[in-house]
Amino acid sequence: MIGAVLPATEPVPGAGPAAATGGPRAEAVIDLDAVRHNVAHLSGLAARSGAGTMVVVKADGYGHGAAGVARAAMSAGATRLGVATLDEALAVRAAGIDAPLLAWLHLPDEDFAAAVAAGVELSTSSREHLAAVLAGARAAGRPVRLHLKADTGLNRNGCRPEEWPELLDDVASAVAEGTAEVAAVWSHLARADEPGDPSIDAQAERLRAAAAQARDRGFAPLLHLANSAATLTRPDLHLDLVRPGIAAYGLDPIAQPADSPLRPAMTVRGRVALVKTIPAGEGVSYGHEWVAAEPRTLALVPLGYADGVPRRLNNGGRMRVRIGGPDGTIRPVAGRVCMDQFVVDCGPPGRLDVAVGDPVELFGTGAGGGPTAREWADELGTIHYEIVTGMRGRVRRTVHGAGGNSA
């Protein structure tokens, strides 16, 4: 079933109970209506090309909650779901979601029988790996549906071209035995976030060549290659199925223009725990890397690098937060981010009316000039994927929309 109702507030694994009054100390607010909006847009692009849409919910739905995202995605036009690991796949099934589901990253010594029994489709990249998957299918007493992954140039997972014919021979034997069915041939792009890079077309041609060899053996596989970036920029590569991940969560893999059709689905916020004033010359946080040039009001926020706030976002105003809600004020962080807390420079005494309990937005949709995950990523020289998947530990997940109630 794809209709179970989410609780309004669900902790990230390891998070404690919500505060008795005043709301959580720290929370990641997940807007599943935004996920539905994004998936509807992406699946609409795919449908114009005659393609289906596999929404990727690995890494606990990129930190947004896999089960809730999966339900929202399927209700908005997705035709399939994808995860990385067997445990992730079985967790989706345990949540009562029976949509077509692919898992693609596993070791040959894992127990595949439970996944096959649960109807999870499995990717394979080598003969050794295939043999282990087929053993699981025999133990489960049913054929496994295979997505054969070709290494077309990413040189990560996938079968090399020189090994592909032998893999296909083994697959053909398994199909004849009744142990396997070929669902798809697929690959993954190395530079899709650089739309003009010639490697994209080169990889597409290698995938088509791999698929042609599969068809020569009598298989009729679906083809899928397009990740979020290619879904948005390369309709000619939608093939039979697109496979968006980060874009389903409202984050553009290439750029986030002001008129982007995507809506970020995660807002991370905390609350002010303490307000104090310090005189000129006083340092703040470890190492006193930030020193007040004049009297300043400081606000303490109880989130730190144990919660997913990168320690490298320290000092020099590199990290900005918004104090006081959607119409609040953007202020820089003063001094080092610590394990459990950071300090906000609220300016000279009397400039900003800040009080204990005031909301503090770390990143969100960017509405009204608010901070975003992309800004954090740009400051750190990384990608926003790392930011949203990094919220952890004591950050509570609060779910709104599409089955969750406002909390």
Sequence and secondary structure as in RCSB ss.txt:
>XXXX:A:sequence
MIGAVLPATEPVPGAGPAAATGGPRAEAVIDLDAVRHNVAHLSGLAARSGAGTMVVVKADGYGHGAAGVARAAMS
AGATRLGVATLDEALAVRAAGIDAPLLAWLHLPDEDFAAAVAAGVELSTSSREHLAAVLAGARAAGRPVRLHLKA
DTGLNRNGCRPEEWPELLDDVASAVAEGTAEVAAVWSHLARADEPGDPSIDAQAERLRAAAAQARDRGFAPLLHL
ANSAATLTRPDLHLDLVRPGIAAYGLDPIAQPADSPLRPAMTVRGRVALVKTIPAGEGVSYGHEWVAAEPRTLAL
VPLGYADGVPRRLNNGGRMRVRIGGPDGTIRPVAGRVCMDQFVVDCGPPGRLDVAVGDPVELFGTGAGGGPTARE
WADELGTIHYEIVTGMRGRVRRTVHGAGGNSA
>XXXX:A:secstr
       SEEE TT     SSSS SEEEEEEHHHHHHHHHHHHHHHHHTT EEEEE HHHHHTT HHHHHHHHHH
TT  EEEESSHHHHHHHHHTT  S EEE    TTS  HHHHHTT EEEE SHHHHHHHHHHHHHHTS EEEEEEB
 SSS SSSB GGGHHHHHHHHHHHHHHTSEEEEEEE   SSTTSTT HHHHHHHHHHHHHHHHHHHTT   EEE 
  HHHHHH GGG TTEE  SGGGGT  SS   TT S    EEEEEE  EEEEE TT EESGGG EE SS EEEEE
E   GGGT  TTS STT SEEEESSTT EEEEEES   SS EEEE  STTSS   TT EEEEEBS GGG  BHHH
HHHHHTS HHHHHHT  TT EEEEEBTTB   
